[in-house]
């Protein structure tokens, strides 16, 4: 969204600010085979200005392994629409059953 944005990749410390966050994603996406990512929305909470989504991401690697990440994405409504202001991802130790929310 802006310089107040925060991103925490699995196994990483917090990254603050728009440019550092975008560089972190560019590094991840430019140094890996393009992964296949499927996701389920586990829970979402929305009010007039803020939305919180908990998602389960299934990320298939080039070697056939699948990593399951639980991610929390927080969005804020601005004049130009909903923009992500915080992301936190955590690799799960085992695949737990979740329920998708529509």
HUNORVEN-V478239 format. One record per pair of residues at least 4 apart in sequence whose C-alpha atoms are under 8 Angstrom apart, sorted by the first residue. I is the first residue (numbers start at 1). J is the second residue. Records with the same first field share a line. If there is no record, write none. Layout:
I = J ; J
//
This chain:
1 = 5 ; 18 ; 83 ; 84 ; 85
2 = 17 ; 18 ; 85
3 = 16 ; 17 ; 18 ; 19
4 = 16 ; 17 ; 18 ; 85
5 = 16 ; 17 ; 18 ; 21 ; 84 ; 85 ; 86
6 = 14 ; 15 ; 16 ; 17 ; 21 ; 85 ; 86 ; 87
7 = 14 ; 15 ; 16 ; 21 ; 86 ; 87 ; 88
8 = 12 ; 13 ; 14 ; 15 ; 87 ; 88 ; 89
9 = 13 ; 14 ; 87 ; 88 ; 89 ; 90
10 = 69 ; 88 ; 89 ; 90 ; 91
11 = 90 ; 91
15 = 20 ; 21
16 = 20 ; 21
17 = 21
18 = 22
19 = 23
20 = 24
21 = 25
22 = 26
23 = 27
24 = 28
25 = 29
26 = 30
27 = 31
28 = 32
29 = 33 ; 34
33 = 61 ; 62
34 = 61 ; 62
35 = 59 ; 60 ; 61 ; 62
36 = 59 ; 60 ; 61
37 = 57 ; 58 ; 59 ; 60
38 = 57 ; 58 ; 59
39 = 55 ; 56 ; 57 ; 58
40 = 55 ; 56 ; 57 ; 100 ; 101
41 = 53 ; 54 ; 55 ; 56 ; 100 ; 101 ; 102
42 = 53 ; 54 ; 55 ; 56 ; 98 ; 99 ; 100 ; 101
43 = 53 ; 54 ; 55 ; 100 ; 101
44 = 51 ; 52 ; 53 ; 54 ; 101
45 = 51 ; 52 ; 53
46 = 50 ; 51 ; 52
47 = 51
48 = 77
49 = 76 ; 77 ; 78
50 = 74 ; 75 ; 76 ; 77
51 = 74 ; 75 ; 76
52 = 72 ; 73 ; 74 ; 75
53 = 72 ; 73 ; 74
54 = 70 ; 71 ; 72 ; 73
55 = 70 ; 71 ; 72 ; 73
56 = 68 ; 69 ; 70 ; 71
57 = 67 ; 68 ; 69 ; 70 ; 71
58 = 66 ; 67 ; 68 ; 69
59 = 66 ; 67 ; 68 ; 69
60 = 64 ; 65 ; 66 ; 67
61 = 65 ; 66 ; 67
67 = 91 ; 92
68 = 91 ; 92 ; 94 ; 95
69 = 89 ; 90 ; 91 ; 92
70 = 89 ; 90 ; 91 ; 92
71 = 87 ; 88 ; 89 ; 90
72 = 86 ; 87 ; 88 ; 89
73 = 84 ; 85 ; 86 ; 87 ; 88
74 = 84 ; 85 ; 86 ; 87
75 = 82 ; 83 ; 84 ; 85 ; 86
76 = 82 ; 83 ; 84 ; 85
77 = 81 ; 82 ; 83
78 = 82 ; 83
//
